Amino acid sequence: MELKDLVEGQRDALLGTLRESIRIPSVREEDSSGYPYGANIQKCLEFMLETGKRLGFTVGNLDNQVGWCEYGAGAEMVAVLGHLDVVPAGESWSGDPFSGEIRDGKVFGRGSMDDKGPTVAALYALKALKESGLPLRRRIRILMGTNEETGSADMKYYLANGGEKPVMGFTPDGEYPLINGEKGIVNVTFSHRLHQPGPVRLKKIFGGTAPNVVPAFAAAELECPGEMLGQIRAALPQKTVCVPISGGARIEAQGVGAHGSAPEQGENAIGRLLLALNDLPLEGELKETIRFLAVKIGMETGGESLGIALQDEISGRLTFNLGTIEGDETGLSCCVNYRYPVTKTLADCDPKFQAELEAGGFWVEKQTHKASLYVSPESELVTKLLRVYREETGLPAVPKSIGGGTYAKTMPNVVAFGPVFPGDEVREHKPDEFIEVDRLMKNAQIIARAMYELAI
């Protein structure tokens, strides 16, 4: 019997396990359960490991951070990397977000697409491969993470505490045909104290919700003489307004929201506000601080004025997003999110950015960094997976680079492979998240074939 037929034979069991897993609301909790990420995530991990044991696999659990189901023998291991934690359900669902309901050929529920559906598909794909009796020279391990949605501390723990690294692997937590390049991602929070001697004083400034979101609104409250309101109004550009308040004026700027990985698709309200403030009769430290932010950042989306406008042919240009700002009369703080091309490193951009901040009188309070990921399209891993995709779907198989990040960044020798097909709506993190049953089974077939090709 062909492998795809054996996969199809797992349909009912696969759907049953997926529905049961969705019914466990495995959202991170800060509780006293003693488990790393809360009792519900732990419950889901235990459920999946018990299922794997029942299916005849060797199972393991590293301190409730990462579990795995494994089949085969050999010194080397191939991994499929999935995660069992999910984002909160949120509002606007048409039904119970943790029901696992099947309706109109779709499995509904938080995690159905991201990432319980693909992880369960991998488990039953491995069961089909086991039943096939096909010879393998490498072990296959389905790694089940518990903290992908809130920082990926699970895989960091796994690697730091002796977890075996795969020689090759993939995570069905991205897109087809295959993602072989992911830009490096840097978040930097930097601050400046303010001494304000002039007649126009900053009392409050705020804007943005997160560093990786283009802000759609920002505002500043100024203390100023009433006779200056006319001058302030005259200096404001489009999409900014001056609202009189007690003792001064409130300047509001409108923008257009977008994801921080594609800031050019939005309009940065914080940048627009800074440009407006830069045209006002400010003085002293306040004037210099606002001028630096307006001139060096403003509404730019590529880091041009900071001297970090890097690019490559594979992933395009560096993207730069001023995500948040907050402050009062004593000082202000900003957080930016920038993403550098896949063939570059942090050393190609960070020293220049840090030097510019220092020259502007700012200091860095916090910085986080996820290095870029790039796996050659000529590598064994990429060529094998692309061939599997092409032969299983009949569709073109060209790898892509993205500005976002996937679970592949957490583990060496891993790329993102599925589960979203070209042209399909990206439904994870949205209300009424679902995965079509036929798409789920197609993923299981592709995963089974991919595991086999990497393990022989």
Buried (B, 14 or more C-beta within 10 A) or exposed (E): EEBBEBBBBBBEBBBEBBBBBBBBBBBBBEEEBEBBBBBBBBBBBBBBBEBBEEBEBEBBEBEBBBBBBBBBEEEBBBBBBBBBBBBEBEEEBEEBBBBBBBEEEBBBBBBBBBBBBBBBBBBBBBBBBBBBEEEBEBBBBBBBBBBBBEEBBBBBBBBEEEBBEBBBBBBBBBBBBBBBBBBBBBBBBBBBEBEBEEEBBBBBBBBBEEBBBBBBBBBBBBBBEEEBBEBBBEBBEEBBBBEEEEEBBBBBBBBEBBBBBBBBEBBBBBBBBBBBBBBBEBEEBBBBBBBBBBBBBBBBBBBBBBEBBBBBEBBBBBBBBBBBBBBEBEBBBBBBBBBBBBBBEBEBBBEBBBEBBEEBBBEBEEBEEBBBBBBEBEBEBBBBBBBBBBEBBEEEBEBBBBBBBBBBBBBEBBBBBBBBBEEBEEBBBBEBBBBBBEBBBBBBBBBBBBBBBBBE
